[in-house]
Amino acid sequence: MSELALLGRRLGAGLLAGSMLVWSAGAQAAPPPESFSGLVKQVSPAVVNIATTRTEVAAQTPQLPFKVPEGSPFEKFFEQFRGHQGPSKPRKMAAQGSGFVVDPTGYVVTNNHVIDGADEVKVRFADESDYLAKVIGVDPQTDLALLKIEAKQPLPFVKLGDSDRAEVGDWVVAVGNPFGLGGSVTAGIISARGRNINAGPYDDFLQVDASINRGNSGGPLFDTKGNVIGVNTAIFSPTGGNIGIGFAIPSNMVKTVVAQLRADGKVTRGWLGVRIQGVTDELAQALGLDKAHGAMVTEVTPDSPADKAGLRQGDVIVGFAGQAVDDTRDLVRLVGQTAAETSAKVDIWRDEKPVTLDVAIGEQPAALFAAAETAPESAVTSKALGAELAPLTPERRQQLGLGAEAKGVLVVDVDGADPRGLRPGDLIRRVGESEVTTPQAVEQAVAAARKDARQSVVMLVTRDGRDLFIGLKLPVA
């Protein structure tokens, strides 16, 4: 996962000449704080640098395909390659990130990607004291990790606040270790809530414009009272530079994950046992809903909690455990946050009237857990097909209402100026005689057809639940 981004200066008072800043008498927002110095002094002692080392072995350098005779005039020329032949020696790689202490006994929160694969993890405080850390547990699905250090005295710590109370426009302060420079502080506002950046199945990020850079990952995002309301995790940046769009994991999600990691060293998640799709305006109208919202059940897993509770194909889940379900992502997140073996009320829309069912939530099966750990891969451009192609991940299966047996490569977008028969949403299953499951496999099959001097290739595509063959004329290479 990428690290985080920046904004321009927001705290200044530099007004344009001739302009005035007027606070509306009816406005509820407070004026900008004169200084965050008191807050920074309060929280900084608990913010730490995370330094990791890991061993990496470079790929073996191929042997020269010939032997250079001794005394040959070329011997000195090829001598430079001799030291690089054969297996490379393991080498130590170092990386840095940020974290924060949440308990005086030495529990430290950071991002999973900060410590992933590390042989050694060190925690360093602002007073230069450092400690070896033990990894208590990690949760790749939310990119969180919990560490433990042993100190002879109680450590400074900060509290996890209530991220549900954070509103767009609220001031926030990020403290961390950008670029390994040591403790740095930036400030900004919450730009948006509930952001989905396709990092995983439980995306629910706070978007901020406080400057967050490489090395800030795992560091805390504070409200103006000094409570942690988020863990800085990612940036959006087309160029790799700071453009003022950073993302933080909400503290309420962090609380749930950290509590499980501390108790069990792992995270278990609730399981309902349904496949779902979004509700379009057309579906909402046909179903008698007042608006397009909820998650429509396309399949109920036999003998699952949903099956036992009486959920049916065609039900629209509009509420779960007292919280509204606006879309499929809401339901995935809410169910995943629910402990197994607990009961939850599920509000559904069935036969144009509301119904409430009691469901005994199960534990997410290991196979589903492992699959969900893989974040959706990015789409790639196929010039030969004039289309954007993407792997069929578990998340995309869920979005499209496809079963686990479905295989193929998803067409995300097509070049409108070059219609070759493909449409967005098509699932390419076979190119020629080759079954395909990755965009790279599609490209390889097309390349093979070109190599055989074929002018066109036949593709088997699933569209709207039906199979069809498309004859694709190959462009001249």
N, C-alpha and C positions, 0 to 999 in steps of 0.2 A: 504494500500500500504506500502511496506517495506521502510525503510530508507536507507541511502547512504553509499558508500564505499571509499576505500583508495588506495593509491599507495605508493611505497617506495619513498624515497627522490629523487627528480629530480633536485634540484637546486644546488647541491654540485658540487665540482670540482674534486672529488676523482677519479682520473684516475688510471688504473692498472699500476703497475711498468713496465717501458719499453715501454708503449704505448704513442701515441700522438693523440691529437685532432686537426684536420686540417680542416679549413673552405674552402670549394671549392670556387675557384674564381668565378664560375658561379652560385653559390647557391644564392637564393633569401631570405632564412630565416636569421633572425637576430640571433646573439649569445645570450645565456641565459642572462637575466638581472642580474646585480650584486646584486640587492636588490629590494624587493617590498615594502619597508618601506614607501616611499612617497605615493604610491597608498593606502596602508592600512590606513595611517593617514588621507587621503582624504575621504575615503568611510566609515570607521568604525563607525563614529558618527550616521550614518543613518541606521545601521544594529541593529535590536532589538531582544530581547528574547520574545517569546510568551509563556506565562504560562496559562494553562487552568485548570479548575476544573469542574467536572461533578458528578452527583449523580447516583449511581448504587445500585440496589437492588439485593442481592444475591438470588439464588433460595431457595425456602422453603425447610427446612430439613424435611424429612418424620417423622411422629410420630412413636414412638415405637409401635409395633403391640400388645403389652400387657401392663398390669399395674403391677408395682412392689408393692407388699403389704408393708405397713409400718412395720418396725421392721424386715423385711426380711434380712438375711445375705448378700443378693445381692444388698440391697438398696444403699449402698455406691458406689458399682461398677457402677451402672447405673446412679448415681447422676450426673456424668460428662456430660451425654447426655441431661439432662433436660434443661440446659440453651441454647441448640442449637435447641430445638424443636420449631415448629411454624414459622411464618414469620420472616425473618431476617430484621434487621434495615437497612435503607438506609445508605450508606457510601459515603464519598467524595473521588473521585479519581483525582489525579493530573497528568498532563502531560506537556511536554515542547517541543518547537520547535523554529524555527527562522522566521524572516521576515525582511522587509525593507521598509522604508518610501519613497514614490514616489512623494509626494507633501508636501510643507511646511505647508499646513493647516492640515495635520495629516492623510492622507490616507496611509494605510499600506497593503502590499501584503504578503501573505503567502500561504501555501498549505491548501486545504480544509480538508485533513485528519488530520491536526494539530488541527483544532478547531471544527471538526465534533462532534456534540452531547454535546458541552460544555455548562454549565450553566453560566460560567463566563470566560471572556478572559481578561488577563492583558498584557500590552506591557511595557517592561522595556528596558531602554536605558543603554548605557555603563556608564553613570554618575550616575547610580542607581535611576534615576527618573523613576516612573512608572505611568501608566494611565489605567483606565478601558476602554476597547474597545467595540465599537458597530459593529456587523457584518452587513456590507452593503449588501453583497450578496455573493453567492458561486456558483461555477460551477463544480459539481462532475465529469463531462465528461473530463475536463482537470485538475482536482484536484487543482483548484485555488480558493482563497477567498480574498475578499477585506474588510479591517477593517477601522474604523474611530476612532481617538482619539481626544479629545479636549485639546488643550494647550493654554496657555496665550501668547505664543510667537511663531514665525515661527520656524519650526523644521528643522533640517538637513535632506537632502534628496538626493537621487541618481536618475540618469536618466536611462530609458530603452533604450538600444542601438539597433543596427540593427543586429540581429542574422544571417541574410542571408549573411552577410559579414564575419562571423566567419568561418575559414577554419580548416580542420584537421591539427594538428601540432601546432596551435596557443596556446600561453601561456594563462592560465586562473587562477584566484584566487577565492577561495571559502571562504566566511566569514560567521560564524554562531555560534551556541550554542550547540556543540556536547556534549552529556551526561550531559547537564545542567551545564557545567563547566564555562560558560560565553563566551565572545568573543574569538573565535579562528580562525586562518587563515591557510589555506593550499593552495598549488599551484601545478599545473600540466599542462597537455595539453589536447586539444580536441582530443579524440581518434577516433571518428566517428560522422557522422551526420545522421539524418533521421532514428534513431533506433525505431523499433516497439517492445515493450516489453509486448504486450497484456494487457496493463493497461486500455485501452479504445479505442473508435473508432477513436480518433484523435491523436494517438501516432505519434510523430515526434521528438523524444528526441535527444538532444546533449549527446553523451557519453564522459565522462571525466575520467581522472585517478587521479585527485586531491583527497586528502583524504576527504571523506564525510561519516559521521557517524550518528548514532541515535541522533536526536536532531538538525541535520543540515537541516532537511526538512523545506522547505519554505524560506530558506536563499538564498541570491543572489550569482550568479556566474559572476565575473567581467572579462572584457578584460583588457589589460594592460593600457588602457586609462581611466579606472575607470567607464566604462559604464556597466550596467547590461545586459548581453547577455543570461541569463538563470536563472531559479528558480530551485534549487536543490530539487529533489523529490524522487528518488528511487535508490536502489542499486541492483546489481545482486550478490548473494552470496549463494552458495550451503550449506555453513556451518554456515551462520549467521555472519561471520566475514568479515573483509575487504579484498577484493582481487583486488582492483583497477579498478572496473567497476561501475561507478556512472552515473546517468542520470539526465538531467536538461531540463525543459520545455523551448523552445526557446523564447526569449524576444518578437519577433514579434507576436507570438501567445498570449503572456501575454498582450501585448498592446491592442489587439482586445478584449480580454475577460474583462480586467480591465475597458476599456472605456464603455462597455455595463453595467457592474456591477455598475459603478459609476453613469451612467445616469438612469438606470432602475431597478437596484437591481437584475437583472436576465440576462441570456444570451438567445437570440433567434438565431436560425441557419437556414441557407438556406435549401431548399428542392427541389430536382429535380424530384423525382418520378420514379426511375428506380431500377430494381434489376440487379446486375452486377456480372461478374465472370472474373477471370484472363485470359490472352491470352497465350496459350502454344505455343511452337515452331511449333507444327503440325497445330494448328489453324492459326497461322501467315502465314505459307506457303500456306495453303488452301485459305486464304483470300487475298493473294497477298501483305501482309505487308512485309516491308524490314526486320523487326525484331519483336520479341515477345514483345509487349508493349501495353499499353492502358487498358481500362476496357470495356469488351464486354457486351452489353445490353441483358439480358435474358428475361426481362419482363418490360413492360411499364405500370404504374398504370393509369387506365382510368381517364380522366379529370385532370391529373396532369400537372405541368408545362412542363414536357418532352413530354407528349401526345399532348398538345396544340401547342408545337413548332415543332412537326413532327418527333420526334425521334422514331425509330422502333426497334423491336426485331432483333438482329443480327448486329446492328450498333456497331462499336468500337469507344469509346470516347478516343481520343488521346490528346486533349487539352481542357482546361477550363479557360476562362477569361484571355487568353494570356499566360497561364502557361502549360507546358507539363504535361501530365498524363502518367506516366510510369506504374502504376499498380492501382488496385482497391483502395488501401489505399490513394493514391494521390487524387483520385476523391472525396472520402468521406471527406477528410480534406478540400479540396478546396471549395466544395459546402457548407460544414458546416461553413466555415469562411465568406461566402458571405451573405450580408444582404438581408433579404426578400424584395420583391417588387423592386428589382433592376434587370437590364438586364445584361446578360452575354453571350458572344459568346462561343459556344461549337463546337469544331473541331472534326469531326467524319470521320471514314473510312467506306464508303458504296459502294458496287458494284465495289470494286477495284479502287476507286478514292476518293480524299478528298472532303468533304462537310462541310460548316460552317453554323450553325443555330444560330439564336438569341432566347434566352430563358429568359422569365420573371420568375425569381426565386421566389418560394413561401416560406412560413414559415414552418419549420419542424413541423408536427403534434405532439400534446402532447403525443400521444401513442407511437410514434417512439422515442420521446425525453426521455420518462420514460424508455423505453426498452434499449436505448443506455447507460443509466446511469449505467447499470449493467455490470461490467467487465467480460470477459470470465472466467469461472471457470476452475480450473486445471483438467487435466485428472487424473483418478485414475486407479490403476491396479486391474484387476479382475483375480485372480489366477484360478478360476473355468473355465473361458472362455479362459484363455491364451491371454488376450487382454488388451489394454489401452482404457478406455472408458471416454467420455466427454459429458457434457450436450450440448444440441442444443441451443446455445445462438444466439441472433440476428446477431452478428458478424460472427458466423460460418454459419448461414443460408445464409448470403450474400456471403461468400467465396465459398459456395457450390452451390449457385444459387437456393436455396430452398425457396419456398413460406412460408408465415406466417402460413399456415394451416398444414405444415409438423410437425410431432411430433415424438419423439423417442430419442434414445441415440446413439451418434456417436462413431464408432470404429476408434480410432486414429491410433493404431498400433496393430500388432499381433505378437505372438511368432512364429518365423519362424520354430523353431524346433518342434512345436506342432500344425500342421495345423488341425483345427477343423471346417473348412468351412467358417470362418469369414475372411473378407478382410478389409484393411484400407479403409475408406470411406463408409462402410456399415452403414445403419441406422437401429438399432434394435428397432422395434416398439412394439413387443409383445413377452413375454416369457411365454410359456404355455398359460393360459387363461388370463394372466395379462398384460394390457397395461403398458408400461414403458416410463418415461420421464426423469429419473435421473439414474446415475450409481448405486446409492444406491438401487433404485427400482429393477434394474436388479439382483443385488446381493441377495436381499430379495426373489425374485421369484425363483432364483436358489436354495437358501437355503431351501425354502418351498418344492421344488421338492425333494431335498435330504431327508428332514424330512419325506416325504411320501414314502421313500425308492425307488424312481424312479431311474433308471439307465441312463435315457436320458430325454431330454426335447426338445420340438419343439419351434423354434423361428421364428417369422415373421420378415423378413428383407427387406428393400428397397435397391436395388443395381442398380446403373446406371439408376435410374428412374423406375425400375421394381420391383414388389413385388415377393418374393420367400420365401419358407419355408426351414429352415435348421434344421436337427435333430442333436442335440448336445449331445454326450455321456458325461455324467458327470464323472469326475475323482473320484476315491475313496477318501473319506475325511480322 
